[in-house]
Amino acid sequence: MLLSHSYVNISFFQPHAFLMIGIPGLEAVHGWISIPFSFMYTVALTGNCLILLAVRRTPSLHQPMYYFLSMLALTDVGLTLSTLPTTLAVLWFDYRHIGFNACLVQMFFLHSFSVVESSVLLAMSFDRFVAISNPLHYAAILTNNVIIRIGLAIVARATLSLFPVPFLLKRLNFCPDKILLSHSFCFHPDVMRRACADITINIHYGLYVVLSTGGIDSLFIILSYVLILHTVLGLASPRERIRAFNTCVSHILAVFVFFIPGITMSMIHRFGRHLPTVVHALVAYVYLVVPPVLNPIIYSVKSKPIREAMIRMLKRKGQG
């Protein structure tokens, strides 16, 4: 009670900057850890940019499926760039400071791109459902205008969902002695718990955003695949079933790569506060860094048109 009373009487405080810890307990080997992180960031940016260029320069890939793949690649580039500057600054140069407002901006974009990625994966499941269940009208249903509207709706949804979050944090009184973040980037649960104030509204709104975006998206993705499975099982020959389901394998892997770490991270933040901080940090890195790395690998391996387009593009560049 005395501690609570003392915080009521102090003046309103917002830190000029936060200090980022990087990976808790492993600060002494940050230099070595920076090597795999630099490699992963390079793979993520290179792979996703190659997909974007391959789709743009290959007329045969100007189809709804590959337009949605381009949205996913562009989102992964944005997600990578959201964490790359501060993560490498901490690991390479031991530069741990990030301004309060800069932290809120990074947090907004980081979480916005996460919501966009969830939404794009849902749109891709809808694309696969239409392609398998109604192939004759596929192009008529998913026209360029429809795809553009879906893309704009995804961006609007992410922006409107995350827009209140920085302002809900700016109203809080922070603790002068609690400015050390558990990651090398600004993550909403981490920043929120640095406050010396009632964060009930922040917790409830954060839970609302998670459930209304990733939660709903995951349910509709599952529903899409239930309907897809029903359609595939209704096909006459086993060969047609395999061919139809093969068009979904890349997307299924991308869904697992994104949602499993995301669900794990949400559960840990809500029910695993007793776990070591290094566990929280590593799960957050897996959620934010690994999907942008694996998605271009998955699609270049499993999608023959994408793989061939990327190889042709690289050969032309090598010859030039």
Residue pairs with C-beta under 8 A, 6 or more apart in sequence:
7 173
7 175
7 196
7 197
10 173
12 173
13 173
13 174
13 175
13 176
14 100
14 170
14 172
14 173
14 174
15 100
15 174
15 176
15 179
15 194
16 99
16 100
17 97
17 98
17 99
17 100
17 103
17 179
18 97
18 98
18 100
18 103
18 179
18 180
18 181
18 186
18 191
18 194
19 96
19 97
19 179
19 180
19 181
20 86
20 90
20 96
20 97
20 98
20 181
20 183
20 184
20 185
21 27
21 96
21 180
21 181
21 182
21 183
21 184
21 277
21 281
22 30
22 87
22 90
22 91
22 96
22 183
22 184
22 281
23 30
23 33
23 184
23 278
23 281
23 282
23 285
24 182
24 276
24 277
24 278
24 281
25 276
25 277
25 278
26 33
26 278
30 90
30 91
30 94
31 91
31 92
33 91
34 88
34 91
34 92
37 87
37 88
37 91
37 289
38 88
40 289
40 290
40 293
41 80
41 84
41 87
41 88
41 289
43 293
43 296
43 297
44 76
44 77
44 80
44 289
44 292
44 293
44 296
45 77
45 80
45 81
47 293
47 295
47 296
47 297
47 300
48 73
48 74
48 76
48 77
48 80
48 292
48 295
48 296
49 73
49 77
50 296
50 300
50 310
50 313
50 314
51 69
51 70
51 73
51 296
51 299
51 300
51 306
51 310
52 70
52 73
52 74
52 77
53 313
54 61
54 306
54 309
54 310
54 313
55 61
55 62
55 66
55 67
55 69
55 70
55 306
55 309
56 70
57 309
57 313
58 305
58 309
58 312
58 313
60 305
60 309
61 305
61 306
61 309
64 127
64 131
64 138
64 139
64 142
64 147
65 124
65 127
65 128
65 131
65 247
66 305
66 306
67 144
67 147
68 120
68 123
68 124
68 127
68 147
69 124
69 299
69 303
69 306
71 120
71 123
71 151
71 154
72 117
72 120
72 121
72 124
72 254
72 295
73 295
73 296
75 113
75 116
75 117
75 120
76 117
76 291
76 292
76 295
76 296
77 292
78 109
78 113
78 116
79 110
79 113
79 114
79 117
79 288
79 291
79 292
80 289
80 292
82 106
82 109
82 110
82 113
82 185
82 288
83 110
83 184
83 185
83 288
83 289
86 98
86 106
86 184
86 185
86 186
87 184
87 185
89 95
89 184
90 96
90 184
91 184
98 106
98 181
98 186
103 181
103 186
103 191
104 166
104 169
104 170
104 186
104 191
105 166
106 185
106 186
107 165
107 166
107 186
107 187
107 188
107 191
108 162
108 163
108 165
108 166
110 185
110 186
110 187
110 288
111 162
111 165
111 188
111 209
112 158
112 159
112 161
112 162
113 158
114 214
114 262
114 288
115 157
115 158
115 161
115 162
115 209
115 213
115 214
116 154
116 155
116 158
117 258
117 291
118 213
118 214
118 217
118 218
118 258
118 259
118 262
119 154
119 157
119 158
119 213
119 217
120 154
121 217
121 221
121 251
121 254
121 255
121 258
121 259
122 217
122 220
122 221
122 224
123 150
123 154
124 251
124 254
125 220
125 221
125 224
125 225
125 251
125 255
126 224
127 142
128 224
128 228
128 247
128 248
128 251
129 224
129 227
129 228
129 231
130 137
130 138
130 141
130 142
131 138
131 247
132 228
132 231
132 232
132 244
132 247
132 248
133 227
133 228
133 231
134 141
157 213
158 213
161 209
161 212
161 213
162 209
164 205
165 188
165 202
165 205
165 206
165 209
168 201
168 202
168 205
169 188
169 191
169 192
169 195
169 202
172 192
172 195
172 197
172 199
172 202
173 195
173 196
173 197
174 194
174 195
174 196
174 197
175 194
175 195
175 196
178 194
178 196
179 194
181 187
181 190
181 191
181 194
182 190
182 277
182 280
182 281
183 190
183 280
183 281
183 284
183 285
185 288
187 284
188 206
189 206
189 269
190 280
192 199
192 202
192 203
192 206
193 199
195 202
210 266
214 259
214 262
214 266
218 259
218 263
221 255
225 248
225 252
228 245
228 248
231 244
232 241
232 244
232 245
233 241
235 241
235 244
249 302
250 298
250 299
250 302
250 303
253 294
253 298
253 302
254 291
254 294
254 295
254 298
254 299
257 290
257 291
257 294
257 295
257 298
258 291
261 283
261 286
261 287
261 290
261 291
262 287
264 283
264 287
265 283
265 284
265 287
268 275
268 279
268 280
268 283
269 280
272 279
272 280
299 306
300 306
300 307
300 310
301 307
